[in-house]
C-alpha cells in the first residue's frame, strides 16, 4: 500500500520559562514533547498512536495539522513536505487533513444549529451553491448515522447525547472530503455504551470513503479494536511499532508488555511474561537519561541508564527501541 502520510525524524521542543539558575548559567531548557519520531500511514489504513498523557501523541497530531511548529524533521503528505506549503497550497492540504477532538461538547457552538455547524467549513471555503452545501450537509449527517438528517439539522447540541455530538464533530470533519482524519481520543469523553459505536463508525468510514486515520489514544483495547498498525509512545519517543496483531501477540518492549498486562480485557493474549512497571511516569521536562523507561523498568541494566537504545527492526515491520534486543 502506498503511504499517504510520512512523519520523519520529527522533533517538537517547547522552551521552558527560565529560572534564576538558568539565567545565571546562561542556558535555555526545553520540554522535548516529541523527540525524533518517525512513522508512516499507508493509504486507507488506521494507525494508532498509543501512550499515556505527556507522551507526545497529541503534539504530533497538532504538528501534522499545522497548529504547532516543529523544531526539526519533516511531515510529508503524498510526498510533499507540508512545512514548505504556503498560502493556498497549505489551505488545500488542511482541507485534506481534518481533526476531531476529545470533547465534542467543547468543539460545538451551543447556540448554533447542528446543520449550520456541519455546513460551516463549506461556507468558509465557499464550496458550491447554498443548495449544494445544504445537500452535502444532509448527506454527511446521514453518513455518520444521524438520521433522518432533516431532523438533526435543526437541533442544537444540548439536544444530543455525547455519542451524537461526536458524530456531529465527525460529520463536520468529513464535509470537506478529507483524505486523512486525525481522531484525538475520540471516545474518552463519551458514554461507555456509545464508544464501540463510534469506533465502528470510524472503521465503516475508512472502508466506505477510503479514509486514512491517525487514531490517538491512551486506551490500548480501543487500539486493538480499530487499528491496523500500532505505535507505542513513551515520553516523546516511539518505543515500539508493529502491525496490530503482531504487537498484541508478540509485544517486545517492556513498556508495551506492561500496558497490555494492565488491561484485563487484553489478558487473553499469550504474553511471554507479565510486566509491571515501578512508580509513575516522570515529568517530560526532565526525562531520565539513557532509556527513558529505566527508572521504572524491571529489566533495566547498567547500559540502560547511560545509553539511549537505538531503534531495531525485528521481523517484518516490527521495530523496538530497547537494549534487550541490541546485538552489541
Ligand atoms: Fe528496560 Fe533497558 Fe529496555 Fe529501557 S532499554 S526498556 S530500561 S531493558
Boltz pocket constraint, residues with backbone or C-beta under 6 A from the ligand:
constraints:
  - pocket:
      binder: B
      contacts: [[A, 253], [A, 254], [A, 255], [A, 291], [A, 292], [A, 293], [A, 294], [A, 295], [A, 297], [A, 298], [A, 299], [A, 300], [A, 301], [A, 304], [A, 309], [A, 321], [A, 322], [A, 323], [A, 324]]
      max_distance: 6.0
